[in-house]
Amino acid sequence: PPTILSRCQRFEFRRIDAEVIGERLKEVTESENIKIDIEALRLIARLADGALRDALSLLESCAAASEGKEITYADAEKRLGVANNEAVIKLFEAALKNNTAEAISILNELYKGARDLSTLVEQLIFLTRDLLLLLNIRGLDLQKLQSSFCFTNESFEKIKALLPLCTRERLLFYSGVLSDTQSKMTRYALNKKLMAEVALIKLCELDLDDSATALAARISALERGLPIKGSHVELRTEQSTPSASTAEKAEQSTAVITEDDDDEVPWFTDGEEKEALTKFIMKNL
């Protein structure tokens, strides 16, 4: 009731900026004589997600494990269960190249290394966000990008190298799949590894999803001449016609455009007619 509210004090708590948290952590480490690498300090500030108390808890955990030694970025990654930047970028590159086997292999290695899969999915979400910004805003550098995970200058160059493989539609589809996976991991106490594997397969195999965002991702990939299916599918174009001796084998293992073919997705080249592409999309996608 208004009579009660008028006699109350109202406190609105907001998330603290990562830079402010980092400055406070620096003061704490100096006062407590804790040796820590500046990149490790920034990583802790990012992982705290706006909560200073959580940041101090993470710092305390890293300091206890260091036994008086300097806390490096690698030490903080291992202690906090965060996948290193190189592994995350390689995983994302495998998805963009439709290499399902490599993506699952990297995930298994991270899982064996006791990396937290929920945090890994979050890292992939922020990497997707970074690539979207780089695609839409010219002239961004690492400082202006302000990535939610502390990428080094070397890692930033590797991220920019992924841009030729990306389309805006595909990245938006990735963002949706990863966000949905993260939400499920948070709400349900199910097998997180299984959820992560299913999400990676969706990212690698665009044709497995029939949503509007997946359709837009496939069309944009076809327009750019990028693959939309995994490497296990052998695709054939007009430029590579099989010989008569291997015609039967090629007919079984390659994708061709026929009136009755609803399962395979052919590879279109720039020289093929737009009418054939439109007909295929309307019929199969």
C-alpha positions as CSV (number, residue, x, y, z in Angstrom):
1,P,0.0,0.0,0.0
2,P,1.1,3.6,-0.6
3,T,1.1,4.3,3.1
4,I,3.7,1.6,3.6
5,L,5.8,2.3,0.5
6,S,6.1,6.0,1.6
7,R,7.8,4.9,4.8
8,C,10.3,2.5,3.0
9,Q,13.7,3.1,1.6
10,R,14.2,1.7,-1.9
11,F,17.5,0.4,-3.1
12,E,18.0,-0.5,-6.7
13,F,21.1,-2.7,-7.3
14,R,22.6,-2.7,-10.8
15,R,25.4,-4.6,-12.3
16,I,28.9,-3.1,-11.9
17,D,31.0,-2.5,-15.0
18,A,33.8,-5.0,-15.5
19,E,36.4,-2.2,-15.6
20,V,35.2,-0.9,-12.2
21,I,35.4,-4.4,-10.8
22,G,38.9,-4.9,-12.2
23,E,40.1,-1.7,-10.6
24,R,38.7,-2.8,-7.2
25,L,40.3,-6.3,-7.6
26,K,43.6,-4.6,-8.3
27,E,43.4,-2.7,-5.1
28,V,42.6,-5.9,-3.2
29,T,45.5,-7.8,-4.7
30,E,47.9,-5.0,-3.9
31,S,46.8,-4.7,-0.3
32,E,46.8,-8.5,0.2
33,N,50.2,-9.0,-1.6
34,I,48.6,-11.3,-4.2
35,K,50.6,-11.5,-7.4
36,I,48.3,-11.8,-10.5
37,D,48.6,-11.2,-14.2
38,I,46.6,-8.3,-15.4
39,E,44.8,-10.5,-18.1
40,A,43.9,-13.0,-15.4
41,L,42.5,-10.1,-13.3
42,R,40.4,-8.9,-16.3
43,L,39.1,-12.5,-16.9
44,I,37.9,-12.7,-13.3
45,A,36.2,-9.3,-13.6
46,R,34.4,-10.5,-16.8
47,L,33.3,-13.8,-15.3
48,A,31.8,-12.0,-12.3
49,D,29.1,-10.7,-14.6
50,G,28.7,-7.4,-12.7
51,A,28.8,-8.8,-9.2
52,L,31.7,-7.6,-7.1
53,R,31.1,-10.2,-4.4
54,D,31.4,-13.0,-7.0
55,A,34.6,-11.4,-8.3
56,L,36.2,-11.5,-4.9
57,S,35.1,-15.1,-4.4
58,L,36.7,-16.1,-7.7
59,L,39.9,-14.2,-6.8
60,E,40.0,-15.9,-3.5
61,S,39.7,-19.3,-5.2
62,C,42.5,-18.5,-7.6
63,A,44.7,-17.2,-4.8
64,A,44.2,-20.2,-2.6
65,A,45.2,-22.5,-5.5
66,S,48.3,-20.5,-6.4
67,E,50.0,-21.2,-3.0
68,G,51.7,-17.8,-3.0
69,K,52.9,-17.9,-6.6
70,E,51.8,-15.5,-9.3
71,I,48.4,-16.2,-10.8
72,T,48.8,-16.3,-14.6
73,Y,46.0,-16.2,-17.2
74,A,46.3,-19.9,-17.8
75,D,46.1,-20.6,-14.1
76,A,42.9,-18.6,-13.8
77,E,41.4,-20.4,-16.8
78,K,42.2,-23.8,-15.4
79,R,41.0,-22.9,-11.9
80,L,37.7,-21.3,-13.0
81,G,36.9,-24.0,-15.6
82,V,37.2,-21.6,-18.6
83,A,38.2,-22.9,-22.0
84,N,41.2,-21.1,-23.5
85,N,40.7,-18.7,-26.3
86,E,42.5,-20.8,-28.9
87,A,40.2,-23.8,-28.2
88,V,37.1,-21.7,-28.4
89,I,38.1,-20.1,-31.7
90,K,39.0,-23.5,-33.2
91,L,35.7,-24.9,-32.1
92,F,33.8,-22.0,-33.7
93,E,35.9,-22.3,-36.9
94,A,35.0,-26.0,-37.1
95,A,31.3,-25.2,-36.9
96,L,31.6,-22.5,-39.6
97,K,33.4,-25.1,-41.8
98,N,30.7,-27.7,-41.1
99,N,33.3,-30.0,-39.6
100,T,31.1,-31.9,-37.1
101,A,33.8,-34.5,-36.2
102,E,36.4,-31.9,-35.3
103,A,33.9,-29.8,-33.3
104,I,32.8,-32.8,-31.2
105,S,36.5,-33.8,-30.8
106,I,37.4,-30.4,-29.4
107,L,34.3,-30.4,-27.1
108,N,35.4,-33.9,-25.8
109,E,38.9,-32.6,-25.0
110,L,37.6,-29.6,-23.2
111,Y,35.2,-31.8,-21.2
112,K,38.0,-34.2,-20.3
113,G,40.0,-31.1,-19.1
114,A,37.2,-30.3,-16.6
115,R,36.1,-27.2,-18.5
116,D,32.7,-26.0,-17.5
117,L,30.4,-26.5,-20.5
118,S,27.9,-23.8,-19.5
119,T,30.8,-21.3,-19.5
120,L,31.9,-22.7,-22.8
121,V,28.5,-22.1,-24.4
122,E,28.6,-18.5,-22.9
123,Q,32.0,-18.0,-24.5
124,L,30.7,-19.1,-27.9
125,I,27.7,-16.7,-27.5
126,F,30.0,-13.8,-26.8
127,L,32.3,-14.8,-29.7
128,T,29.2,-14.8,-32.0
129,R,28.4,-11.3,-30.7
130,D,31.9,-10.1,-31.4
131,L,31.8,-11.4,-35.0
132,L,28.4,-9.8,-35.6
133,L,29.8,-6.4,-34.4
134,L,32.9,-6.8,-36.6
135,L,30.7,-7.6,-39.6
136,N,28.4,-4.6,-39.0
137,I,30.8,-1.9,-37.6
138,R,34.0,-1.1,-39.5
139,G,37.2,-0.1,-37.8
140,L,36.6,-1.9,-34.5
141,D,39.7,-2.9,-32.6
142,L,40.0,-5.1,-29.5
143,Q,39.7,-2.2,-27.1
144,K,36.6,-0.7,-28.8
145,L,35.0,-4.1,-29.2
146,Q,35.2,-4.7,-25.4
147,S,34.7,-8.4,-25.7
148,S,33.0,-10.1,-22.7
149,F,36.0,-12.5,-22.6
150,C,39.5,-11.3,-22.4
151,F,40.9,-12.0,-25.8
152,T,44.5,-11.1,-26.5
153,N,45.7,-9.3,-29.6
154,E,46.8,-12.5,-31.1
155,S,43.4,-14.1,-30.5
156,F,41.7,-11.0,-31.9
157,E,43.5,-11.5,-35.2
158,K,42.3,-15.1,-35.4
159,I,38.8,-13.9,-34.7
160,K,39.0,-11.5,-37.6
161,A,40.2,-14.3,-39.9
162,L,36.8,-16.1,-39.4
163,L,34.9,-13.2,-41.0
164,P,35.1,-14.6,-44.6
165,L,33.2,-17.7,-43.3
166,C,30.4,-15.8,-41.6
167,T,27.2,-14.2,-42.7
168,R,24.9,-12.1,-40.5
169,E,22.1,-14.6,-40.9
170,R,24.3,-17.5,-39.9
171,L,25.6,-15.7,-36.8
172,L,22.0,-14.8,-35.8
173,F,21.1,-18.5,-36.1
174,Y,24.1,-19.4,-34.0
175,S,23.1,-16.9,-31.3
176,G,19.6,-18.4,-31.1
177,V,20.8,-22.0,-30.8
178,L,23.5,-21.2,-28.3
179,S,21.2,-19.0,-26.1
180,D,18.5,-21.7,-26.1
181,T,21.1,-24.3,-25.1
182,Q,22.5,-22.0,-22.3
183,S,18.9,-21.5,-21.0
184,K,18.3,-25.3,-20.9
185,M,21.6,-25.9,-19.1
186,T,20.6,-23.4,-16.5
187,R,17.0,-24.6,-16.0
188,Y,17.4,-28.4,-16.2
189,A,19.7,-30.7,-14.4
190,L,20.3,-32.8,-17.5
191,N,23.4,-34.0,-19.2
192,K,25.1,-30.8,-20.2
193,K,27.6,-32.6,-22.5
194,L,24.7,-34.1,-24.5
195,M,23.1,-30.6,-24.8
196,A,26.4,-29.1,-26.0
197,E,26.9,-31.9,-28.5
198,V,23.4,-31.4,-30.0
199,A,23.9,-27.7,-30.2
200,L,27.3,-28.1,-32.0
201,I,25.7,-30.5,-34.5
202,K,23.0,-27.9,-35.3
203,L,25.7,-25.3,-35.8
204,C,27.6,-27.5,-38.2
205,E,24.6,-28.9,-40.1
206,L,22.4,-26.0,-41.1
207,D,20.0,-28.3,-42.9
208,L,18.9,-30.0,-39.7
209,D,16.9,-27.0,-38.5
210,D,13.7,-26.0,-40.3
211,S,13.2,-22.6,-38.5
212,A,13.0,-19.3,-40.3
213,T,16.4,-18.2,-38.9
214,A,18.0,-21.5,-40.1
215,L,16.4,-21.0,-43.6
216,A,17.8,-17.5,-43.8
217,A,21.2,-18.8,-42.7
218,R,21.1,-21.5,-45.5
219,I,20.1,-19.0,-48.2
220,S,22.8,-16.6,-47.2
221,A,25.4,-19.4,-47.2
222,L,24.2,-20.5,-50.7
223,E,24.4,-16.9,-52.0
224,R,28.0,-16.6,-50.7
225,G,29.0,-20.0,-52.0
226,L,29.6,-21.4,-48.5
227,P,28.7,-25.0,-47.6
228,I,25.6,-25.8,-45.5
229,K,26.2,-29.5,-44.8
230,G,29.0,-31.4,-43.1
231,S,32.0,-32.9,-44.8
232,H,30.5,-36.4,-44.7
233,V,28.2,-35.4,-47.6
234,E,29.8,-35.5,-51.0
235,L,28.4,-32.9,-53.3
236,R,28.5,-32.7,-57.1
237,T,28.2,-29.8,-59.5
238,E,27.9,-29.6,-63.2
239,Q,31.6,-29.1,-63.6
240,S,32.4,-32.5,-62.1
241,T,30.4,-35.1,-64.0
242,P,31.2,-38.7,-63.0
243,S,32.5,-41.2,-65.6
244,A,30.3,-44.0,-66.9
245,S,32.2,-46.6,-64.9
246,T,31.5,-44.8,-61.6
247,A,28.0,-43.5,-62.5
248,E,26.2,-46.0,-60.2
249,K,28.4,-45.3,-57.2
250,A,28.2,-41.5,-57.7
251,E,24.5,-41.6,-58.0
252,Q,24.3,-43.2,-54.5
253,S,26.8,-40.9,-52.8
254,T,26.3,-37.5,-54.3
255,A,23.5,-34.9,-54.3
256,V,21.8,-34.1,-57.6
257,I,18.7,-32.0,-58.4
258,T,15.8,-34.3,-59.3
259,E,12.1,-34.0,-59.0
260,D,11.9,-36.7,-56.3
261,D,15.0,-35.8,-54.3
262,D,13.8,-34.3,-51.0
263,D,16.7,-35.4,-48.8
264,E,19.9,-34.0,-50.3
265,V,21.0,-30.4,-50.6
266,P,23.0,-29.7,-53.8
267,W,25.8,-27.3,-54.1
268,F,25.1,-24.3,-56.3
269,T,27.8,-22.4,-58.1
270,D,27.7,-18.9,-59.4
271,G,27.2,-20.0,-63.0
272,E,23.9,-21.9,-62.4
273,E,20.6,-20.3,-63.2
274,K,18.7,-18.4,-60.5
275,E,15.6,-20.2,-61.5
276,A,17.0,-23.6,-60.5
277,L,18.1,-22.2,-57.1
278,T,14.6,-20.7,-56.5
279,K,12.9,-23.9,-57.4
280,F,15.1,-25.9,-55.1
281,I,14.6,-23.6,-52.1
282,M,10.8,-23.5,-52.6
283,K,10.6,-27.3,-52.8
284,N,13.1,-28.5,-50.2
285,L,13.7,-25.7,-47.7
